[in-house]
């Protein structure tokens, strides 16, 4: 969850599209080289962030940031 949240922070916007996060796919593959299914994992982590009230799914691959936890 933390890696995808870091990518969202780097966008520096109030809303974003799934494709915006897919743009970080190569970096996430480097961090998690054992995971051959990075895109499904990205979608899963976006769901976790949604369930924690950090982002909201607006529809058709669009998301809105509700709460941005501070970086540690």
N, C-alpha and C positions, 0 to 999 in steps of 0.2 A: 504494500500500500504506500509506503514511504517514497519509493522511487517514482511512482506515477504522480503522487502529490508534488514531488519536486519538479516534475515536468510541467504540471499545471501552474505552479508558482512562476516558472520561467516564462510562461506566456504573458504574464503581467496584464491580464484582462479579466473582466467580470464574467465573460462567457466564452465558450470555446466549443469546437466541434471534435468529434471522435477522430477525424482526419488530422487535426492539430496534434493530438497525442500520438497517433500513428507515426508522425514525423520524427518522433523520438525512438522509434523501433530499433534502429541499429545500435543506439547507445544502450538501450535496455537489454538487447541481446548480449552485448559485451559484459554487462553486469551479471547476467544470468545465463551464461553460455550453455548450461545444462538443460535449459528450457527451450524446446523446439517449437513451442506454441505460444509465442510472445503476444500476438494479437488477441487471442482468446483470454490470455492472462490480463492484458490491459483492460479488456471489457469487464472481466471479473472484478478487478480492482476498482474500476469506476463504480461498479455496483456496490462494493463495500463502502466506498466514500459516500455514495448516495445514502446507504443505510445508516451511516454515522451522521447524516445531516450536514455534511461538508459541501456537497454539490447536489444539484437538482437536475434530473433528467427532464429536459424540456420537450424533446421529441425529435425523431428523425436524425439521431446522432448529434444532437445539440444539448449542451449542458450549461448550467449557470452556477456560479460559485456562490454559496450561501455563507460559508464560514471558512476563513483561511487560518488554520492553526499557525502559531509562530514557529519559526525554525529554531531548532535547538542548537 
